[in-house]
Amino acid sequence: MFHPLRVREIERLTDDAVAVTFTVPPALRTTFRHTPGQHIALRRTVDGQEIRRTYSICTPATDDPVLRVGIRLVEDGAFSTYALKELTVGDTVDVMAPAGRFTLAPRPGQFVGIVGGSGITPVLSIATTLLAREPHARFCLIRSDRTTASTMFLEEVADLKDRYPERFQLVHVLSREERQTGLPSGRLDQERLHTLLPALLQTDAIDGWYLCGPFGLVQGAERALRALGVPRTHIHEEIFHIDNGAAAPVPAATAPAHSTVTATLDSRSGTWPVHDGESLLEAVLRNRPDAPYACKGGVCGTCRAFLVSGEIRMDRNFALESDEVDAGYVLACQSHPATEQVELDFDR
Ligand code: FES
């Protein structure tokens, strides 16, 4: 469900990125309380067309949190262009309550973030909350940006260094700029991480790895970690940008000629036909426009639902952890029926 929130502040972070802060009225404070690492979906309607995008919350989770997101301009991005060029203080934007499972509830231990570009946004919230709330936690941030000028939240990260010199470690790699600190420039890819990580950390002593950014970086980091023997359960991922060609959808298996989806949403259920080729989300949306979604690309996880019965085929999944898939959760936007009847529960 979307709530209209007023824009309280817009701060320019770089030439192509802003931080937008929303005013949360007292009646919605509980709704908008977030766990560090979560995102919110924003909605805008242009010429009758709805545009939805998810953006990660960059602020720490406190008792009275500030709802602030980082938005970077994406080429031809319908929402980011609007956010950077048109949005002004006092405007109202439809905002969905925080969601997402790329989270870290503060606990003692040693954690690492590997981020690229705007992937810093949720990890900044994670690291800031963790270090403030848990005196026995340490965080190492390995970030990759094109240049210093294009780096989002430079000051906030520098502030963490000043505040927690013993417990916060920063490695900043710039792909298009030489650094004076001795760190070579260049991309943070699988090969480089495979060499860098063991030199920097005792990889088997890390309690959680948080990878966030473009598909290529996250995939490279995951492969490097797996090659270093890091268990899959210690790796958490959030992908920000994905080219359509980056991960080919699973080829269509034999689909039933006619199928129906039964969906429960806000305690109300209905059964509807699924048209040829459409996703379960599309079938549900035709009848229940309040069904949750944002990216429709298998990335944000907003459309997560529990598969009560039947079988489905998922095109791609960059949002659900393997334990969620094992527990029976699916992404409705990527799911197609593999049996004549499929039942989803969006409330679980
Ligand atoms: S709507 Fe984003 S994963 Fe389905």
Residues whose N, C-alpha, C, O or C-beta is under 5 A from the ligand:
A	BS01	FES	Y293 A294 C295 K296 G297 G298 V299 C300 G301 T302 C303 A319 L331 C333
